[in-house]
Amino acid sequence: MHAHRWTQAVPLLAVLGSVIALGIGTSFAKQLFPLVGSLGTTALRVGFSAVLLVVLWRPWRWPLNRVDALSLLRYGVALGFMNLLFYMSLRTIPFGLAVAIEFSGPLAVAMFSSRKPIDFLWLALAVVGLGLLLPIGEGATALDPEGVAYALAAAFCWGSYIVFGKRVSHLHAGHSVALGLTVAAIAVVPLGAWQAGAALLQPSVLLYGLGVAAISSAIPISLEMVALKRLPQEAFGIMTSMEPAVAAVLGLIMLDEHLSALQWLAIVCTMLAAAGSAMTAGPSATKSVPADVVM
């Protein structure tokens, strides 16, 4: 009996560990901003993540045709700029709120692919949550408009990443993620090198960036793959809806980012919308690869 309960708990703990590792990795990454900027941090995170996953999965073992190569190219570019724009948003808005805004991307994809009446409830919750965060109206929060714009752009890239990811869903997840991150690195590392220059090559910065990449990518992806093999898609989606709250708590603990009551309410609305959408999603909404690889 105890062994059976442990077997059931393992995938849930794997998702929780993945979400926490992503949050910790991003919190550590933000501390690199004063040294190499947001673009330099993106270069370190994505670049080292690509190296780690290429070594781990050795994607050259699988064949790749021209159609799949073009799909992986789009997938990787969306992945790279999702990460870059998200990090740029973190320069001026709190971590938890940036995650909540970015969640509008996958939520939009889920809403467009569904025709169920109940989904209008999740859409309404998402709109309320986003409305509480956007810097509009007299009662608006004090969020920086530029930071919000970057988070919304990252949300668009996240939605694109999911759409393009489904086109390579027939590939092994390790294959697609390793090659996708390689393309992402090719797209964003030059921008980081341009911004940070020689500071990017300092041994201490490189070592810190390697640690961030391991915590933010290698560990979460491995844990998500464990979970995806054992959890129904709905349960996986409900569990990952915790990300905005985990990010907000870690932002408070690690970055001293304090949120207002309305901002916490916005996070709760976003989480309920994400969890509800995952709960009522059809089989076509199945996540084929770890879609949260570079939160």
N, C-alpha and C positions, 0 to 999 in steps of 0.2 A: 504493500500500500504506500509506504513512504517512498519507495523507488519510483512508483507511478506518479506520485505528486511531484517529485523532483523532476521527472521527465517533462511533465506539463509546465513546470516553472521555468525550465531552462530557456525556452525561446522568449518568454516574457522578460526574463532578466537580461537576455541578449539585446533586446530592443532598448530596454532601459539603459543598459551599459553603453550602447551605441549613441543614444541621445545625449547622455552625460559626457561621453568622450568628445563628441562634436562641440558641445558647449564649452568644455574646458579648453579644447584646442583653439577655438576662436577667441576665447578670453585671453589666452596666452599670446595669440597672434596680434591682438590689438595693442599689446604692450611693446610690439616691435615698431609701431607707427612712428614714434619720435626718432628712431634710428634710421629707418629706410623708407618711411612713408607707406601709404596704403598700397601703392602699386608695387613697391619693393617687397612688401609682405606677401602680396598675392603671388609674386614671382617665386618666392621661397616656398610658400605653401603648395602651390600647384606643381612647381618644378620638382621638388623632392617627393611629392605624392606620386607623380608619374614614375619617377625612378623606382620608388619602393614597390609600386604595383606591377611594373614591368618585370622587376626581379622576382616578385612573388608569383606572378601568373605566367610569365614567359609566353606572351601572346603569339610569338612566331610559330608556336606549335600547331596553331589552327590555320587552315586555309582561309583566304579572304578574296571574294570576287569584287569586281569593279562597282557593282551596285551597292554592296555592303560598305565598301571603302568610302563612297560618296556620302552614304548615310552617317557613317562614323565621323566624317569630316564635319558635317553640320552639327552632329551631337557634341563633338568635342569643342567646337567654337562656342556653342551655347553654354556648355559647361564652364569654359574658361571665363567668359564675360559675365556669367552669373556670379562667379566667385569674385571677380574684379569689381563689379558694380556694388556687390554687397559690402565688400571691404571699404569701398569709397563712402558708402552710406554710414559706416561705423565711425567715420571721422567726426561726425556731428550729431548723431542720434544714438540713444542707448541700444545696446545689443538686443535685448528682449523685444523692443518695439520694431527694430529693423527686421527681425525674424517674423514678427506678426504681419508686417506689411508684405514681406516677401512671400508669405503663405498665400497671398491672393493669386499668385501665378498658378500653382497646382490646383487651387480651388476653382479657378476659372476654367481650366481644362476639364475638371470633373463635371462642372455644371454644364458646359457645352456638350458633353458626351452623354448627358442624362436627359430623360424625358419624364421623370417621376414627379408628381405634384409635391411630394414631401421635400424635394430638393429646393423648392422656393423658400422654405423655412431656413435651410442652411445658407442659401444665398442672402436672405435678409440679415441673418446673423453676421455674415461676412461683411456685408455693406455697413452695418452698424459699427462693427469693430474697426473697419477701415475709416469710416467717417469720424470716429472719435480720435483718430490719430492724424488725419490730414490737417495741415495748417490753414484751415479756412474758417471764416465766420468769427464773430466776436468771442464765442466760447471755445475757440480752438486751443489746443494744447500748444506749448511753446516749442514744438519741434521745428528744427531748421528745415525750410522748404527744399534746399538743395539736397540735404540728406534724405528726405522723403522721396524726392525725385529719383535719386540713385537706387533706393530700395525698391521703388516701383519698377524701374528698369530691370533690376535684378529679378523681380517677380516675373516679368515678361520673359526673361531668359530662362528662368526655371520652368515656366510653362512650355517654352520651345524645347528645352532639354527633355522634358517628359514625352512630348510628341515625337521628337526625333529618336528618343530612346526606344520607343515602341517599334520603330522600324528596324531595329537591330535586336529585337527581343528573342529572335531565334538563335542568336549567338550565345555562347557561354558567357555568363555575367562577368567573370574575371577577364575574359578576352575583350569584351566591349568596354568595360570600365578602364582597363589598362591602356588600350589604344585611344579611348576617348580622352583620358587625362594627358596622354602624350600630345595629342592635337591641341588640347587646352594649353599645355605648357608652351608649345610653339607659338600659340596666339598671344599669350600674355607675358611670358618671361621677358621678351625684348622691351615691353613697356616698363616693366619693373626695373630692368637694368638701365633704361634711359633716365628714370627718375632718381634711382638710388646711387647709380654710378659705382665707384670703388667701395662704398660703404657696404654694398651687398656681399663683398668677398671677404669681409673680416671673419676670421675663424670663429669668434664667439657668436656672431650673427648667423653664420652658416650652421653651426651646431644647434642653436636655438631653433632655426627654421626647420632643421631635420626633425627635431623633437615635435614641433608643431604639426608637421606633416604626418608623422607616425600616429600621433594622438587623434588628429582630425580626419585622417583618411584610412590608413591601413587597419587600425583597430575597429573603427565603426563599420567599414565595409565587411570585414571578416565576421563581425557579430551579426550584421544584418543578414548575411548569407545563411548563417546558422538559423536565424529566426524565420526567414522566408521558406526554408525547407520544412518547418514544423508548424507554422502558424497559418490559419486562414487569412486571406488577404484583408478581410474586414478588420480582424483583430490587429493585424500589423498596422493598418492605417490609423486605427483608433489610438494605438500606443504611440505612434510617431506624432500624433497631434499634441503631445505634451511638449514639443520642442519650444514653442514660444515661452511657456511658463518656466521651463528649465533654463532657457537662455536668460530670462529676466532675473531669476534667482541667482544664477552664476554671475550675471552682470552686477548684481547688488553685492555679492560676497567678494568677487575677485576684482571688480572695476569700480566699486563704490558708486554705482549708477542707481539712483533712487527714482522711483516712478510714482506718479500721482494715482489717486483712487480711480480716476477716469481712465488712465492708461492701463491699469490692471484690469479694469472692466473690458477694455478693448481687447486685451489678450485673452480673457475668458471667452468673449464672443467669437474670436478667431478660432480658439481651440474647439469650442462646441460645433462651429461650422465644419471644421476639418474632421472631427470625430463623426459627426452626423453624416457627412458626405461619404466617408469611408464605410460607414455602417450600411448605407443604402445603395452603395455602388454596385453596378452589375459586374459580371465576369469580365467584360471588355476593359474594365478599368484596372485590371491587374497590373501591378508594378513589376516589371520584368528585370530591372536592375536597381541597385541601391540608389534611389533618387535624391538622397540627402547627403551625397558624398562630400560636398564642399560647402555645407551651410556656414 
